[in-house]
Amino acid sequence: ADLYFVVNDGGSTLNAIQIDASENGKVKLPNDLQYLEFGAGGDGIIYSYQDDFWIQNVTQDQDIKFRVNDGGVHTDALFIQGSTARVGIGTTSPSAKLHVAEGFAYIYQTDGVGKLELRDSRASYDAEISQRSDGRISLATRAGTYGSNGSIEILDSGNVGIGTTSPGALFTVRKDGTQASSVSTTYQIQTVSN
């Protein structure tokens, strides 16, 4: 049978803590907005509410750190700066909304295109850097589609195309389906007909 710790707050009873015998003695806080409080001054709390899990720093402008033991060395793996709401990975002094230091960020999409999307505050202008399935890298604007006027394509061969997904020279520019110019391996700009 489960074990419950029941409290009575002004006449109403509440199952405050449950130890679930059927789940190897799992300890549960079975109600929304029940929380674990940490620190002498109630500095931080952990709780569940409407199926979301919350980790909250209660003390104003104080930081939240996720620390790991890396070969015997305690390292701050993820740092949230309380005074600025900036996130640091590999740094405790993030200088931007997300600051990755001492390494690199790896974006990997298992079922589509891996991409980095940039958007301004108006949400009407986007830029996108993406790794395409055929190996090329695309830099595109929101108005453009891949291989059209709004994109720059870089092939793994080193060829670069504007307005085309398959540049045949080191640098190829296409407009409205016609090749306007290209750069040969001697790096001279030439006008060519299609």
N, C-alpha and C positions, 0 to 999 in steps of 0.2 A: 504494500500500500504506500501511496505517496505521503510525504510528511509536509505539513503546511505550518508556517509561522503566521498566525492571525493577529492583527492589531485591531483595536477598537478606538476610533477617533470620534468622540462626541456622540456615541450611540450607534454608529454604523461600523460594521466589521469589514475587514479587507484581508484577503489572502495576500500577505505582503511578500512572502518567499515560499516557493514550492521546491521540494526535492523530489524529483520524478524517479521512482523506483524502476519503472519499465525502461528507462534510458540511462542505465548505469549510474544512477544517482545524480543526474544533471540538475544543477541549481538554476532555478528560473525566477525572474521577476515577472509574474504573469499578467501584469496590467500595464496599459499605456501610461506614460509619464511617471512611472516609477523609475528612480534613477539611483546610481551609485555616485556618491559625492566624495571628493578627494581633497586633502589639505585641511590644515587647521582652520582656515578661513573660508572653507567651501570653494576652493579655487577652481575646481573643474568638476564636470558631471558627465556621465554617460547614461543615455536612456534610449528608449524606443517610443516612437509616436507615429500612429497611422502607417505602420509597416516600414517606416524609415528609421535608420539607426543614426543617432546623433552623438558626436563627441564635441563637447562645448567647454570653452574656457570662460569661466565666470568673471575672473579678475580682469579689470580693464587693461587693455594694451599688452597683456602678457602673451607669450608665445605658446604654440603647441609643437612638440617634438616627437617624432617617431624614431626611436633609437634601436639599433641592432648591435649584436656582439659579433664583430667581424674579426675572427681569429684572435680573440682575446682583447680586442680594442673596441670600446664603445663608440659607435659612429652615428651621427644624426643623419639618417637616410632621407627623411622628409621633414621639412621645417616650415611651419606656417607662422609668419610674423604677425603678432597680434595688433601692433600699431598701424600696419599698412594693409593687412590681409594679403600680403605677397607670399608666394610659395617658393621655397628653395629646395632643390634636389642637389645634394652635394655641397651646399652652402648654407650658412646660418645668417647671411647678409644678402638676401635677394634684392636685386636692384630693378626688377621688373615684376609684373604680375606673375610670371612663371620664369624662374631663373634656374637653368641647368648648368652646373659647374663640374669640373673634374671628370669629364667624360663627354658623351654625346647622347642625343635623343634618337631613339630608333622607332620609326613609325612603320608598322607592319599590318597590312590588311590581308586576312586569309581568304576572303571571298569577293574581292574586287580590287579597286585601284587604291594604293596607299597614297595619301595626299595631305598637304598642309594648305589650309584655306585661310586667307587673310581678308578681313572685312572691316570697313570703316564704321563709324558710329551711325551713319545713315542707313546702313544695311542695304544699300542700293548698289554698291560697287564692291565686287569681290575680285580677288586674285587667287590663283591656285597653282601650286607646284605639285606635280604628281608623277609617280612612276607608273608607266603604262605597261600592259601585259606583254607587249612585244619588245620591252627593254628600253624604250626611249623615255626621256624625261620631257614633260610638257610644262610650260609656263603659260598660263592662260588668264585672260580677264573674264569678268562675268558676261560681258556682251559677246565674247568670242567663243567659238567651239573649237575643239581640237582639230588642227590642220587648216583652219580658216584664218581670216585676217587677225583674229584676236589671240593667236597663240604663237609661241616659239617652241620648236621641237628640237631636241638634242638626241641624236642617235648614239648607240654605243660605239659606232665607228668613228664618232667625232664630228660627223656632218651636222650642220645646223640649218634648220629651215624655218622661215616665216611664211605662214599661209600654206604650208604643205607638211604632211606627216612623213614624207619620204624624200628628203633632199638628196639629189644625186651628186652634189658637189659639196665641197667643204662648207659653203654658205650659199643657200638658195632662197630666193624671195619669189613668191607667187601672189598674184592679185587676180581675182575673178577667174581662176582656172588657167591663166597664162603665166608662163615663167617670165619674170621681169629681168632678173639679173642673178648672177652667181659669182662666187669667188673660186678661182681654180686653185690648185695646189701651190701656185706661185704667188698667191694672195693678191691678185690683181682683180679689180672689179670689171666685169665684162657685161655687155648687153647681149642677150641671146634671144633668139626666137624659139618658139615652142613648136 
